[in-house]
């Protein structure tokens, strides 16, 4: 239960940070960034499962994680399309997806045996991803407080302009 709570909280905070930085004067509410974070964590889990499935060719004949991965990616694309309408925050969704993906690599339990070399590699990957996750949060907080206007236009991914204003 704790790793589930960590990924939901981490992805929700990351989505809110990215949204607050890229669209600073628009309010956002709701838990959609956290929900996209859950999808990102499932994508991370399926990527981890692909490595596990390579060892046993008989499992490939059944439910292969690549199929699940493609379904999650198609779902993400379909859920980001309504975000092109006004007042739906795609940046919160994208930030939640990215932070959920990163948090998924850090907090998901590892099925690999502790004595193998794969276990050491998994620990190394978790440490690197955790550092990237923390650095991304620090950079977003810094940019939010210090550099509100970057001079780049990122509004088209958040809302298609239907009128001139």
C-alpha positions as CSV (number, residue, x, y, z in Angstrom):
1,X,0.0,0.0,0.0
2,X,2.8,2.4,0.8
3,X,4.4,2.2,-2.7
4,X,0.9,2.9,-4.2
5,X,0.5,6.0,-2.1
6,X,4.0,7.2,-2.9
7,X,3.5,7.0,-6.6
8,X,0.1,8.7,-6.5
9,X,1.4,11.6,-4.3
10,X,4.7,11.9,-6.3
11,X,3.0,12.0,-9.7
12,X,0.3,14.4,-8.5
13,X,2.9,16.8,-7.1
14,X,5.0,16.5,-10.2
15,X,2.0,17.2,-12.5
16,X,1.0,20.2,-10.5
17,X,4.5,21.6,-10.5
18,X,4.9,21.2,-14.3
19,X,1.5,22.8,-14.9
20,X,2.1,25.6,-12.5
21,X,5.4,26.4,-14.2
22,X,4.1,26.2,-17.8
23,X,0.7,27.8,-17.3
24,X,1.3,30.1,-14.3
25,X,-1.9,32.1,-14.2
26,X,-4.4,29.4,-14.8
27,X,-5.8,27.5,-11.8
28,X,-5.9,23.7,-11.9
29,X,-7.9,21.4,-9.7
30,X,-8.5,17.7,-9.5
31,X,-6.5,14.5,-9.3
32,X,-6.0,13.9,-13.0
33,X,-2.2,14.3,-12.7
34,X,-2.2,11.5,-10.1
35,X,-4.4,9.3,-12.3
36,X,-2.0,9.8,-15.3
37,X,0.8,9.0,-12.8
38,X,-0.8,5.6,-12.1
39,X,-0.8,5.0,-15.9
40,X,2.8,6.0,-16.0
41,X,3.6,3.6,-13.2
42,X,1.9,0.8,-15.1
43,X,4.0,1.6,-18.1
44,X,7.1,1.4,-16.0
45,X,5.9,-1.9,-14.6
46,X,5.3,-3.3,-18.1
47,X,8.8,-2.2,-19.2
48,X,10.2,-4.1,-16.1
49,X,8.1,-7.1,-17.0
50,X,9.4,-7.2,-20.5
51,X,12.9,-7.8,-19.1
52,X,11.5,-10.6,-16.9
53,X,9.6,-12.2,-19.8
54,X,12.7,-12.5,-22.0
55,X,14.0,-15.3,-19.8
56,X,11.0,-17.6,-20.4
57,X,9.9,-18.0,-24.0
58,X,6.8,-19.9,-23.1
59,X,5.3,-16.8,-21.5
60,X,5.5,-14.9,-24.7
61,X,2.8,-17.1,-26.1
62,X,0.3,-15.8,-23.5
63,X,-0.2,-12.2,-22.3
64,X,3.1,-10.5,-23.3
65,X,3.8,-7.1,-21.6
66,X,4.4,-5.4,-24.9
67,X,0.7,-5.8,-25.7
68,X,-0.1,-4.2,-22.4
69,X,2.4,-1.4,-23.0
70,X,0.8,-0.5,-26.3
71,X,-2.6,-0.4,-24.7
72,X,-1.4,2.0,-22.0
73,X,0.3,4.2,-24.6
74,X,-2.9,4.3,-26.8
75,X,-4.9,5.1,-23.7
76,X,-2.6,8.0,-22.9
77,X,-2.9,9.4,-26.4
78,X,-6.7,9.1,-26.2
79,X,-6.9,10.8,-22.8
80,X,-4.6,13.7,-23.9
81,X,-6.8,14.6,-26.9
82,X,-9.6,16.2,-24.8
83,X,-6.9,18.3,-23.1
84,X,-6.6,20.3,-26.3
85,X,-10.0,21.9,-25.3
86,X,-10.0,25.0,-23.1
87,X,-9.7,24.6,-19.3
88,X,-8.4,21.1,-19.4
89,X,-4.8,21.0,-18.1
90,X,-2.7,18.8,-20.4
91,X,0.5,19.9,-18.7
92,X,-0.7,18.5,-15.4
93,X,-1.6,15.2,-17.2
94,X,1.8,15.1,-18.9
95,X,3.7,16.0,-15.7
96,X,1.8,13.3,-13.8
97,X,2.6,10.7,-16.5
98,X,6.3,11.5,-16.4
99,X,6.6,11.6,-12.7
100,X,4.5,8.5,-12.3
101,X,6.8,6.7,-14.8
102,X,9.9,7.8,-12.9
103,X,8.3,7.0,-9.5
104,X,7.3,3.6,-10.8
105,X,10.9,2.6,-11.5
106,X,11.8,3.7,-8.0
107,X,9.0,2.2,-5.8
108,X,7.8,-0.9,-7.6
109,X,8.9,-4.1,-6.0
110,X,11.6,-6.0,-7.9
111,X,11.0,-9.7,-8.6
112,X,14.7,-10.4,-9.4
113,X,16.7,-12.6,-7.1
114,X,18.9,-10.7,-4.7
115,X,22.1,-12.7,-5.6
116,X,22.1,-12.0,-9.3
117,X,23.8,-9.3,-11.2
118,X,20.4,-8.1,-12.4
119,X,19.5,-7.1,-8.9
120,X,22.5,-4.8,-8.6
121,X,21.6,-3.3,-11.9
122,X,18.1,-2.7,-10.8
123,X,19.2,-1.0,-7.6
124,X,21.6,1.2,-9.7
125,X,18.7,2.1,-12.0
126,X,16.5,2.9,-9.1
127,X,19.1,5.2,-7.6
128,X,19.7,7.0,-10.9
129,X,16.0,7.5,-11.5
130,X,15.4,8.7,-8.0
131,X,18.1,11.3,-8.4
132,X,16.6,12.4,-11.8
133,X,13.2,12.6,-10.1
134,X,14.5,14.8,-7.3
135,X,16.5,17.0,-9.6
136,X,13.4,17.5,-11.8
137,X,11.4,18.6,-8.8
138,X,14.1,21.0,-7.7
139,X,14.5,22.5,-11.2
140,X,10.7,22.9,-11.5
141,X,10.4,24.6,-8.1
142,X,13.3,26.9,-9.0
143,X,11.9,27.8,-12.4
144,X,8.4,28.4,-10.9
145,X,9.7,30.8,-8.3
146,X,12.5,32.4,-10.2
147,X,11.8,32.3,-13.9
148,X,8.0,32.6,-14.4
149,X,8.3,33.7,-18.0
150,X,10.7,31.7,-20.2
151,X,9.6,33.4,-23.5
152,X,8.6,30.1,-25.1
153,X,5.1,29.5,-26.2
154,X,3.7,26.1,-25.0
155,X,0.0,26.9,-25.1
156,X,-0.9,24.8,-28.2
157,X,-0.5,21.5,-26.3
158,X,-2.7,22.7,-23.6
159,X,-5.4,24.4,-25.7
160,X,-6.0,24.8,-29.4
161,X,-6.9,28.5,-30.0
162,X,-10.4,28.5,-31.5
163,X,-10.6,32.3,-31.7
164,X,-8.1,35.1,-32.2
165,X,-8.1,36.1,-28.5
